[in-house]
Amino acid sequence: MDSFLHGFLLAFGLILPMGVQNLFIFTQGMTQNKLRRALPAVMTASICDTILIIVSVLVMAVAAHLVERFVPFLIIGGFVFLLYMGWVIWNSTSASNGKVAPFTAKKQMSFALTVSLLNPHALLDTLGIIGTNSLLYKAADKWSFTCGTIVVSWLYFCLLAWIGRWFGQLQAIQKYVTYLNRLSALLIWGLAFLMIFQSL
């Protein structure tokens, strides 16, 4: 599989569930009176994801160079973690409801920083999954894979804000969250087996 497409699909599977970060972006799009007023949240979350992804790829590249003999174990660990993440996502549900008042630009940025950089799931996704999968590639292919994952964050956060703008109440999407989560889980499981196949 093309490295960019692999990164794109992997990141899409990870970002699809309606977690705290995604729900925040969606509600900002929904509660602001103009879509452009949700840009501080979208830009901050996208930049944070970009930084986390690049750092994760670099950290795993250095670790792999120093302890090359452990790369197969890292890939196996990533495979197991993908299976676990798929299981968690498959069984997850969204419990959030109610209206959210519009945030100021400053409050959007501070909250987006919190849910992006202090979110353990985001850290595990980037280092444990994206960073580990990047070990399958070298040189230009590694950065093509990385760009594929980064593009997803920017596109998806913009899309979430745009969709949120057209919903008057958050409850309108609740019945679809389970289906989105299960689609995400199936995609992640498929990529887990693809990672093992590519490493053989």
C-alpha positions in Angstrom: 0.0 0.0 0.0 1.2 3.5 -0.7 2.7 5.1 2.4 0.6 8.3 2.2 -2.6 6.3 1.8 -1.6 4.0 4.7 -1.0 7.0 6.9 -4.3 8.6 5.8 -6.4 5.5 6.5 -4.7 4.8 9.8 -5.2 8.3 11.1 -8.8 8.4 9.8 -9.5 5.2 11.7 -8.1 6.7 14.9 -9.7 10.2 14.6 -13.2 9.0 13.6 -14.7 8.2 17.0 -16.4 11.1 18.7 -14.0 11.6 21.6 -13.5 14.7 23.7 -11.3 16.5 21.1 -13.7 15.8 18.2 -16.8 16.7 20.3 -15.3 20.0 21.3 -14.5 20.9 17.7 -18.0 19.9 16.6 -19.7 21.9 19.4 -17.7 25.0 18.6 -18.9 24.7 15.0 -22.4 24.2 16.2 -22.5 27.0 18.8 -20.6 29.8 17.0 -22.8 32.1 14.9 -20.3 32.0 12.1 -18.1 29.1 11.0 -15.0 31.3 10.9 -15.4 31.9 14.7 -14.7 28.3 15.3 -11.3 28.5 13.5 -9.3 29.1 16.7 -10.4 25.7 18.0 -9.8 24.0 14.6 -6.4 25.6 14.0 -5.1 24.9 17.6 -6.2 21.2 17.6 -4.7 20.7 14.1 -1.4 22.2 15.0 -1.2 20.2 18.2 -1.9 17.0 16.3 0.7 17.9 13.8 3.3 18.4 16.5 2.4 15.2 18.3 2.6 13.2 15.1 6.0 14.6 14.0 7.5 14.1 17.5 6.2 10.5 17.6 7.7 9.6 14.2 11.0 11.2 15.2 11.1 9.5 18.6 10.3 6.1 17.1 12.9 6.6 14.3 15.6 7.4 16.9 14.5 4.5 19.1 14.6 2.1 16.1 18.0 3.3 15.1 19.4 2.8 18.6 17.8 -0.6 19.2 17.1 -2.0 15.8 16.8 -5.5 17.1 13.7 -4.5 19.0 11.8 -3.2 15.9 9.9 -6.5 15.4 8.8 -6.3 19.0 7.7 -2.7 18.6 5.7 -3.7 15.5 4.1 -6.6 17.4 3.3 -4.3 20.3 1.7 -1.8 17.8 -0.3 -4.7 16.4 -1.6 -5.8 19.8 -2.3 -2.2 20.7 -4.3 -1.7 17.5 -6.4 -4.7 18.3 -7.1 -3.4 21.8 -7.9 0.1 20.5 -10.3 -1.4 18.0 -12.0 -3.3 20.8 -12.3 -0.2 23.0 -13.7 1.9 20.2 -16.1 -0.9 19.1 -17.6 -1.0 22.6 -17.5 2.7 23.3 -20.5 5.0 23.4 -21.0 8.8 23.7 -22.6 10.0 26.9 -22.4 13.8 26.2 -25.5 15.8 25.7 -26.9 19.3 26.0 -26.1 22.7 24.5 -22.7 24.4 24.9 -22.4 28.2 25.0 -20.1 29.8 22.4 -16.4 30.1 23.5 -14.3 33.1 22.9 -11.2 32.7 20.7 -8.9 32.6 23.7 -11.0 30.1 25.5 -11.3 27.9 22.4 -7.5 27.9 22.0 -6.8 27.0 25.7 -9.4 24.3 25.7 -8.2 22.8 22.4 -4.6 22.8 23.8 -5.8 20.9 26.9 -7.9 18.2 25.0 -5.1 17.8 22.4 -1.9 17.7 24.5 -3.1 16.4 27.8 -5.4 13.7 26.2 -3.8 10.3 27.1 -5.7 8.7 24.1 -4.1 11.2 21.7 -0.7 10.5 23.1 -1.1 6.8 22.9 -2.5 7.0 19.4 0.4 9.1 18.1 3.3 7.4 19.8 1.9 3.9 20.2 0.2 3.6 16.8 1.3 6.2 14.3 4.9 6.2 15.6 5.1 2.5 15.5 3.6 2.2 12.0 6.1 4.7 10.8 8.8 2.1 11.4 7.6 0.2 8.4 9.0 3.0 6.2 12.3 4.7 5.5 13.4 8.1 4.2 10.8 9.7 1.8 8.2 7.0 2.4 8.3 7.7 6.2 7.5 11.4 5.6 4.9 10.5 3.0 3.2 8.3 5.7 3.6 11.2 8.2 2.0 13.7 5.9 -0.9 11.3 5.3 -1.7 11.2 9.0 -1.3 15.0 9.4 -3.7 15.8 6.5 -6.4 13.8 8.2 -6.3 16.0 11.3 -6.6 19.2 9.3 -9.4 18.0 7.0 -11.4 16.2 9.7 -11.4 19.1 12.2 -12.5 21.5 9.5 -15.2 19.0 8.4 -16.4 18.6 12.0 -16.7 22.3 12.5 -18.6 22.6 9.2 -21.0 19.8 10.1 -21.5 21.2 13.6 -22.5 24.5 12.1 -25.5 22.9 10.5 -26.8 21.1 13.6 -29.0 23.0 16.1 -28.8 20.4 18.8 -26.0 18.0 19.7 -28.5 15.1 20.3 -29.1 15.0 16.5 -25.9 13.0 15.9 -26.0 10.7 19.0 -27.7 7.8 17.2 -25.0 7.7 14.6 -22.0 7.7 17.0 -22.1 4.0 17.6 -22.0 3.3 13.9 -19.1 5.6 13.4 -17.2 4.0 16.2 -17.7 0.5 14.8 -16.7 1.6 11.4 -13.5 3.0 12.9 -12.9 -0.2 14.9 -13.1 -2.3 11.8 -10.7 -0.1 9.9 -8.2 -0.1 12.7 -8.4 -4.0 13.0 -7.8 -4.2 9.2 -4.8 -1.9 9.4 -3.4 -4.0 12.3 -3.2 -7.1 10.1 -1.9 -5.0 7.2 1.0 -3.8 9.5 2.0 -7.4 10.3 1.7 -8.4 6.7 3.9 -5.5 5.5 6.5 -6.3 8.1 7.0 -9.9 7.0 
